[in-house]
């Protein structure tokens, strides 16, 4: 992926599909956190909240789940049964 960050917008070019996506700060932060290592959903939510500078549990669970689902549908992330198996 090739991406640029402008304030609270993330523009991501996906070479495998030749598509460009525009994401909000939350979804962009999720991608950044996953770029470092595979994480469980709980770990990812905690790291995303830290990256956004919000307190733990402040990020709405429904919004977070929707962002993960959308990223998975676009083929930008892949859900693993055991994140430690990918490391």
DAJONOR-V271767 format. One record per backbone hydrogen bond with DSSP energy under -0.5 kcal/mol. CO is the residue of the C=O (numbers start at 1). NH is the residue of the N-H. Records with the same first field share a line. If there is no record, write none. Layout:
# DAJONOR-V271767
CO = NH / NH
This chain:
# DAJONOR-V271767
2 = 13
4 = 6 / 11
5 = 7
6 = 9
8 = 25
9 = 6
10 = 12 / 23
11 = 4
12 = 14 / 21
13 = 2 / 15
14 = 17 / 18 / 19
19 = 14
21 = 12
23 = 10
24 = 28
25 = 29
26 = 30
27 = 31
28 = 32
29 = 33
30 = 34
31 = 35
32 = 36
33 = 36 / 37
40 = 44
41 = 45
42 = 46
43 = 47
44 = 48
45 = 49
46 = 50
47 = 51
48 = 52
49 = 53 / 54
50 = 53
55 = 58
60 = 64
61 = 65
62 = 66
63 = 67
64 = 68
65 = 69
66 = 70
67 = 71
68 = 72
69 = 73
70 = 74
71 = 76 / 77
72 = 75
82 = 85
83 = 86
84 = 87
